[in-house]
Amino acid sequence: MSLKDVLNTHRIVVCVGSGGVGKTTTAASLALAAATGGKRVLVLTIDPAKRLANSLGLNEMTTEEQQIDKRLFDAAGIDCKGTLHAMMLDTKRTFDDLVTRFASSEERKNRILNNKLYQYMSSSLAGTQEYMAMEKLYSVRNDARYDLIVLDTPPTSNALDFLEAPERLVGMIDSPATRWFIDAFEGAGKFSFNLLQKGAAFLLRGLSNFTGAKFLEEVANFVVDLNDLFGGFRERAKKVSDALRSPEVAFVLVTSPSPLAIEESLYFSDKLSGANMRRTAFVINQVHALHAEPSRPESELAAELANVLGPTGTSELLERMQTALDDERARAISDRVETERLRTRGGKDTLYIEVPAFDTDVHDLRALARVASFLTGASELRIVEE
């Protein structure tokens, strides 16, 4: 099996990994590979770099789906048999859509959307982005316009932020503090110290001296209104969590050959396995090929350099070139050691795809197609370069 087979047999491909390892480029390249193969593809990315938009021929990534113009593929010499769409996650808009869907009344929906605490939570609370990425994935997975959805997840050093986002959101809504507020205020029907139980009224009067009664009223109304959504949120979060474990979802772990990135990738892999999510492949980006030592004597190389550049400084230049070659070979050997360590610890039931370190950045569709050729097996990294 290859990653090309994975693209052809799955509905959703999720790219995960830490920041700076080429995860977003990998997601875009996989999406491009599937589109050139005839599929209708959506790549959903989180906080993408400007370079990704440029690579796809877009002025910028937006929160609306944008189709890549076929003329851009033609200009790059790419025969794209399918279609490729791209969009950026809008965390707050996704959360707003959930509130709109599950609020019991128009009045309650508007009250939540206009609440200052909600406006903060829906855009800035830790973990909200991770959950909304999963929520957006869940909402588009049945979209008949697409054969494949490729998700570029938020860069994270903690796998739990991503894997446990649905459960943590429910836990926040159903926390002991939330339940206490609900028990204290829901029976009263509105915020009034006179209508509360004596113990709750005493505690909250003291708290209001620090926060102000107006702020406390916002908290109370928000918590009670949020509880109105809880049943729908809890059911939705469970569906999102279950969807991540579906056979139609493939997880691709993206890393570089640096020791720290390899360790993070293996840690993430263990978390995926522990959560019963399908670890399908490791992609190791930026792998250096091992250049062979010069086969000709140093005297011949020096003479050839002198013929081109003149005799002055030839020996110094040759020494600098040898040092550069030695450095590159040391980097390539280190990369090989780390990739082999990954293969040994990652197990035999997983794909391992190596993408070479390129001389230039990936900045256009042609460069993305080059990356895609290595990801899908059309091109292979030569471990030793002559």
C-alpha positions in Angstrom: 0.0 0.0 0.0 1.1 3.6 -0.7 -0.2 7.0 0.2 -1.9 7.1 -3.2 -3.9 4.0 -2.1 -4.8 5.8 1.2 -6.1 8.8 -0.8 -8.2 6.5 -3.0 -9.7 4.5 -0.1 -10.5 7.1 2.5 -12.9 9.9 2.9 -10.8 12.0 5.3 -7.1 12.3 5.7 -5.9 14.2 8.8 -2.3 15.5 8.9 -1.0 15.9 12.4 2.4 16.9 13.9 4.3 19.7 15.6 5.0 23.0 14.0 7.7 23.6 11.5 7.9 20.1 10.0 6.1 20.8 6.7 2.7 19.6 7.9 0.7 22.3 6.0 2.7 21.7 2.8 2.2 17.9 3.1 -1.6 18.4 3.5 -1.7 20.7 0.4 0.4 18.3 -1.6 -1.7 15.3 -0.7 -4.8 17.2 -1.7 -3.2 18.2 -5.0 -2.2 14.5 -5.6 -5.8 13.4 -5.1 -7.2 16.2 -7.3 -4.8 15.4 -10.2 -6.0 11.8 -9.9 -9.6 12.9 -10.6 -11.1 13.5 -7.1 -13.0 16.5 -5.9 -10.9 17.6 -2.9 -11.2 20.1 -0.1 -8.1 21.0 1.9 -9.0 22.6 5.2 -6.1 24.4 7.0 -5.6 26.2 10.3 -3.8 29.5 10.4 -1.9 28.9 7.1 1.3 30.7 6.1 1.0 33.2 3.4 3.3 30.9 1.3 0.6 28.2 1.1 -1.9 30.6 -0.5 0.8 31.6 -3.0 1.6 28.0 -3.7 -2.1 27.3 -4.5 -2.2 30.4 -6.7 -4.5 32.3 -4.3 -4.1 35.9 -3.0 -5.0 34.7 0.5 -6.7 31.9 2.3 -10.2 32.7 3.3 -12.9 31.2 5.5 -15.0 30.4 2.3 -14.1 27.6 0.0 -12.1 28.8 -3.0 -11.6 26.6 -6.1 -8.2 26.6 -7.6 -8.5 27.8 -11.2 -7.8 25.1 -13.8 -5.8 27.6 -15.8 -3.3 27.7 -13.0 -2.8 23.9 -13.3 -2.4 24.2 -17.0 0.1 27.0 -16.6 2.1 24.8 -14.3 2.0 21.9 -16.7 -0.2 19.8 -14.3 -3.0 17.7 -15.8 -5.6 18.1 -13.0 -8.5 15.7 -13.8 -10.5 16.6 -10.6 -11.0 19.8 -8.6 -9.2 21.3 -5.7 -10.8 23.7 -3.1 -9.1 25.3 -0.2 -10.4 27.1 2.9 -9.2 28.3 6.3 -11.0 27.5 9.6 -12.9 30.3 11.2 -13.1 29.2 14.8 -15.7 31.7 16.0 -18.0 31.3 13.0 -18.0 27.5 13.5 -18.9 28.0 17.2 -21.6 30.5 16.2 -23.1 27.9 13.8 -23.3 25.4 16.7 -25.0 27.8 18.9 -27.5 28.7 16.2 -28.2 25.0 15.6 -28.7 24.0 19.2 -30.3 27.0 20.9 -33.9 26.4 22.0 -35.1 29.8 20.9 -34.1 32.7 18.8 -34.0 34.9 22.0 -31.6 32.5 23.7 -29.4 32.2 20.7 -29.1 36.0 20.4 -28.4 36.3 24.1 -25.5 33.8 23.9 -24.0 35.3 20.7 -24.0 38.8 22.2 -22.6 37.7 25.6 -19.1 39.1 26.2 -18.0 35.8 27.9 -19.1 33.8 24.9 -17.4 36.1 22.5 -14.1 35.6 24.4 -14.6 31.8 24.8 -15.5 31.2 21.1 -12.4 32.9 19.8 -9.7 32.8 22.5 -10.3 30.0 25.0 -7.5 27.3 25.0 -8.7 24.2 23.2 -11.5 25.9 21.3 -9.6 26.0 18.0 -8.8 22.3 18.2 -12.4 21.3 18.9 -13.7 23.6 16.1 -11.3 22.1 13.6 -12.8 18.7 14.4 -16.3 20.2 14.3 -15.7 21.7 10.9 -14.3 18.4 9.7 -17.4 16.6 10.9 -19.8 19.1 9.3 -18.1 18.9 5.8 -17.4 15.2 5.7 -20.9 14.4 4.3 -20.7 17.3 1.8 -21.5 15.7 -1.5 -19.4 18.2 -3.4 -16.2 16.5 -2.2 -14.8 13.0 -2.6 -12.0 13.7 -0.1 -11.3 16.1 2.7 -7.7 16.8 3.8 -7.4 18.4 7.2 -4.3 20.3 8.3 -4.6 20.3 12.1 -3.3 23.1 14.5 0.4 22.8 15.3 0.7 21.5 18.8 3.3 20.0 21.1 0.6 18.3 23.1 -1.3 15.5 21.4 -4.1 15.6 24.0 -5.1 19.1 22.9 -6.2 17.7 19.6 -7.3 14.2 20.5 -9.3 15.1 23.6 -10.8 18.4 22.3 -14.4 17.1 22.1 -14.3 15.5 25.6 -12.7 18.6 27.1 -15.3 20.9 25.7 -18.1 18.8 27.2 -16.1 18.7 30.5 -16.0 22.5 30.6 -19.7 22.8 30.0 -20.5 20.1 32.6 -17.9 21.1 35.2 -18.8 21.3 39.0 -18.6 25.1 38.9 -21.0 25.3 35.9 -23.4 22.9 37.7 -23.3 25.1 40.8 -24.2 28.2 38.9 -27.0 26.4 37.1 -28.5 25.1 40.3 -28.2 28.5 41.9 -29.8 30.6 39.1 -32.0 28.4 37.0 -34.7 28.0 39.6 -34.7 31.8 40.3 -35.6 32.5 36.6 -33.5 35.7 36.5 -30.5 37.2 38.2 -31.6 38.4 41.7 -29.8 38.0 45.0 -33.2 38.1 46.7 -34.4 35.0 44.8 -31.3 32.9 45.4 -30.8 30.4 48.2 -29.2 32.1 51.2 -25.9 30.4 50.9 -25.5 31.2 47.2 -26.7 34.8 47.7 -24.2 35.3 50.5 -21.3 34.0 48.4 -22.2 35.8 45.2 -22.8 39.2 47.0 -19.2 38.9 48.3 -18.0 38.0 44.8 -19.9 40.9 43.3 -17.9 43.3 45.4 -14.8 42.4 43.4 -16.4 41.8 39.9 -19.4 44.1 40.0 -23.0 42.9 39.8 -23.2 43.5 36.1 -20.4 41.2 35.3 -21.8 38.5 37.6 -25.1 38.8 35.9 -23.4 38.2 32.5 -21.7 35.1 34.0 -25.0 33.8 35.4 -27.0 34.3 32.2 -24.2 32.8 30.1 -23.9 29.7 32.2 -27.6 29.0 32.3 -28.0 29.7 28.6 -25.0 27.4 27.8 -26.7 24.7 29.8 -29.6 24.9 27.5 -27.2 23.9 24.7 -25.5 21.2 26.7 -27.5 18.2 25.5 -27.0 19.1 21.9 -23.3 19.9 22.5 -22.7 16.7 24.3 -24.3 14.6 21.6 -22.5 16.5 18.9 -19.1 16.2 20.6 -19.6 12.4 21.0 -20.4 12.2 17.2 -17.3 14.2 16.4 -15.1 12.0 18.7 -16.6 8.8 17.2 -16.1 10.1 13.7 -12.3 10.4 14.3 -12.3 6.7 14.9 -14.2 5.8 11.7 -12.5 3.5 9.1 -13.0 6.3 6.6 -10.4 8.5 8.5 -6.7 8.1 8.0 -4.1 9.9 10.2 -0.8 10.9 8.6 1.9 11.9 11.1 4.3 14.5 9.7 7.8 15.0 11.0 11.3 16.0 10.1 14.3 13.9 10.8 15.4 16.0 13.7 15.6 14.0 17.0 13.1 16.3 18.8 10.6 16.1 16.0 10.9 12.3 15.8 10.3 12.0 19.5 7.2 14.2 19.3 5.9 12.2 16.3 6.3 8.9 18.2 4.6 10.4 21.2 1.7 11.5 19.0 1.6 8.1 17.4 1.2 6.4 20.8 -1.6 8.8 21.7 -3.4 8.0 18.4 -3.1 4.2 19.1 -4.3 4.6 22.6 -7.3 6.6 21.4 -8.1 3.9 18.8 -7.5 6.2 15.9 -5.9 4.8 12.7 -2.2 5.7 12.4 -1.8 5.2 8.7 1.6 6.7 7.7 4.6 8.7 8.8 5.9 11.4 6.4 9.5 12.4 7.1 10.2 15.7 5.4 13.5 17.4 4.6 15.6 14.3 4.5 19.1 14.9 3.1 20.5 12.4 0.6 24.0 11.1 1.3 26.4 12.4 -1.3 29.3 10.1 -2.2 32.9 11.0 -1.6 34.8 12.3 -4.6 36.1 9.4 -6.7 38.9 11.4 -8.3 42.2 12.3 -6.6 42.4 15.7 -4.9 45.2 16.8 -7.3 42.9 16.2 -10.3 40.1 18.2 -8.7 42.5 21.0 -7.9 43.8 21.1 -11.5 40.3 21.2 -12.9 39.4 24.1 -10.6 42.5 25.9 -11.6 41.5 25.6 -15.3 38.2 27.2 -14.6 39.1 29.8 -11.9 42.8 30.2 -12.2 45.5 29.0 -9.8 45.0 31.7 -7.1 43.1 30.4 -4.1 42.4 27.0 -5.6 43.6 25.0 -2.7 41.6 27.1 -0.2 38.4 26.8 -2.3 38.9 23.0 -2.6 39.2 22.8 1.2 36.1 24.8 1.7 34.2 22.6 -0.8 35.4 19.5 1.0 34.2 20.9 4.4 30.8 21.7 2.9 30.6 18.1 1.5 31.6 16.7 4.9 28.9 18.8 6.7 26.2 17.7 4.2 27.3 14.0 4.6 27.1 14.3 8.4 23.6 15.8 8.1 22.5 13.0 5.8 23.9 10.3 8.1 22.2 11.8 11.1 18.9 11.9 9.1 19.3 8.2 8.2 19.9 7.3 11.8 16.8 9.1 12.9 14.5 7.8 10.2 15.7 4.3 10.9 15.0 4.9 14.6 11.5 6.0 13.7 10.9 2.9 11.6 12.1 0.7 14.4 10.0 2.2 17.1 7.0 3.1 14.9 6.3 -0.6 13.9 5.8 -2.5 10.7 2.1 -1.9 10.3 2.6 1.7 9.1 3.7 3.4 5.9 7.0 5.4 5.9 7.4 8.0 3.2 10.6 10.1 2.9 10.5 13.5 1.2 13.9 15.0 0.3 15.2 18.4 1.5 14.8 20.7 -1.5 17.1 23.5 -2.5 14.2 26.0 -2.6 11.0 26.6 -0.7 7.7 25.2 -1.9 6.2 28.3 -3.4 3.9 27.3 -6.3 1.8 24.5 -7.7 4.7 22.9 -9.6 6.7 22.6 -6.3 3.6 21.2 -4.6 3.3 18.6 -7.4 7.0 17.7 -6.9 6.3 17.1 -3.2 3.2 15.1 -4.1 5.2 12.8 -6.4 7.4 11.7 -3.5 4.4 11.3 -1.2 2.5 9.1 -3.6 5.5 7.0 -4.7 5.8 8.5 -8.2 9.3 9.6 -7.2 11.6 8.1 -4.6 14.3 9.6 -2.5 17.7 8.2 -3.5 19.5 7.6 -0.2 23.0 7.9 -1.8 23.6 10.5 -4.5 26.5 9.9 -6.8 
